[in-house]
Amino acid sequence: MSDRPQARHAVPTVTQYASPDLIGAVAYHDRPKADDPNWAVSGAPDRESYAYWAGRWCGMACLRMALLARDGHAPTLWELLHGALKWDAYQQQADGSVAGLFYRQFTEYAADAFALPARVVTDLTPTRLAAETTAGHLVIASVHKEIRRPDRPAPGRGGHLVLVIGHDNDHVTFNNPSGHTPDTVAARLPSSDFDRYAAHRGIVLDLTGAP
C-alpha cells in the first residue's frame, strides 16, 4: 500500500521554468531562458529577471507545490522568492551569483509567512526518507539535477531540490521542478537509484500545520 501523504489537495507539479516543454532545450541545447514565451506566469516583472532566477528557484517551486497541496492556492514563484530573500534564504553576491537555498532561514520563512512547520534534516538516508513520507510529510530533498536522466551515471550528489511526496514498494515518488519530460517532472524511481543522486539532506514539511 502506498504511503503518499494525505494533503488537503493532491500534490501538483510545479516547474521552475514557465514552459515545461522547453526545459530540455534550456538544459541540453543552450536555449536562452529569456526566450520562454510564458515567462510572465512566474510573476517576474520582466524577461531578464525571470531568466536570472528560473534556474535558481527550485526550492520555491517545491514550496509552491506544498502550499498548493495544503491550501489549494499559493503565491507566484516571484512572490515566494522575494519573501525568501527577505529572510536571507537566498543571498545575492557582489559578483552576480546567488548563495542558497539556506535551509534554516527557509524554515523560518515558511513558519512565519505561511504557518508551515518545517525542519532541517541532515541525515536524510533512504530509511529516514521512507519514515518521513510514511508519517505523511513532504520532503524537499537535495539531489543532483541529472536525476532527470537516471539511466546515466550520477555525476554528483546535491545542488538541486525536488519534492518527495511518497515512498512505496522501495520506490520514491517525487516532483522535480526541472524535469525535462512529463515522467521526470512527476517521477518515480527505485530507492537505490534515487539515492545515487541524493545528498542526504533536506527539509521536512508538515502539511497538517494549519495556516
TAVENUR-V940882 format. One record per backbone hydrogen bond with DSSP energy under -0.5 kcal/mol. NH is the residue of the N-H (numbers start at 1). CO is the residue of the C=O. If there is no record, write none. Layout:
nh:NH co:CO
nh:NH co:CO
This chain:
nh:5 co:165
nh:7 co:5
nh:9 co:69
nh:12 co:10
nh:16 co:177
nh:17 co:177
nh:20 co:18
nh:22 co:19
nh:23 co:20
nh:26 co:22
nh:27 co:23
nh:28 co:24
nh:29 co:25
nh:31 co:25
nh:35 co:32
nh:36 co:33
nh:39 co:36
nh:41 co:38
nh:42 co:39
nh:43 co:40
nh:44 co:39
nh:50 co:46
nh:51 co:47
nh:52 co:48
nh:53 co:49
nh:54 co:50
nh:55 co:51
nh:56 co:53
nh:57 co:53
nh:61 co:57
nh:62 co:58
nh:63 co:59
nh:64 co:60
nh:65 co:61
nh:66 co:62
nh:67 co:63
nh:68 co:64
nh:69 co:65
nh:70 co:66
nh:71 co:67
nh:72 co:67
nh:72 co:68
nh:73 co:67
nh:78 co:42
nh:80 co:76
nh:81 co:77
nh:82 co:78
nh:83 co:79
nh:84 co:80
nh:85 co:81
nh:86 co:82
nh:87 co:83
nh:88 co:85
nh:89 co:84
nh:90 co:84
nh:91 co:99
nh:93 co:97
nh:96 co:93
nh:99 co:91
nh:101 co:89
nh:102 co:89
nh:103 co:101
nh:106 co:102
nh:107 co:103
nh:108 co:104
nh:109 co:105
nh:110 co:106
nh:111 co:107
nh:112 co:108
nh:113 co:109
nh:114 co:110
nh:115 co:111
nh:116 co:110
nh:117 co:115
nh:117 co:206
nh:119 co:204
nh:121 co:202
nh:124 co:200
nh:125 co:123
nh:129 co:125
nh:130 co:126
nh:131 co:127
nh:132 co:128
nh:133 co:129
nh:134 co:130
nh:135 co:131
nh:136 co:133
nh:137 co:132
nh:138 co:205
nh:139 co:164
nh:140 co:203
nh:141 co:139
nh:141 co:162
nh:142 co:201
nh:143 co:141
nh:143 co:160
nh:144 co:197
nh:147 co:144
nh:148 co:145
nh:149 co:146
nh:150 co:147
nh:152 co:149
nh:158 co:197
nh:160 co:143
nh:162 co:141
nh:163 co:175
nh:164 co:139
nh:164 co:162
nh:165 co:173
nh:166 co:173
nh:168 co:171
nh:171 co:168
nh:172 co:189
nh:173 co:166
nh:174 co:172
nh:174 co:187
nh:175 co:163
nh:176 co:185
nh:177 co:161
nh:177 co:175
nh:179 co:176
nh:184 co:181
nh:185 co:181
nh:186 co:182
nh:187 co:174
nh:187 co:185
nh:189 co:172
nh:191 co:170
nh:193 co:190
nh:194 co:190
nh:195 co:191
nh:196 co:192
nh:196 co:193
nh:197 co:193
nh:197 co:194
nh:198 co:194
nh:199 co:142
nh:202 co:121
nh:203 co:140
nh:204 co:119
nh:205 co:138
nh:206 co:117
nh:207 co:205
nh:209 co:206
nh:210 co:208
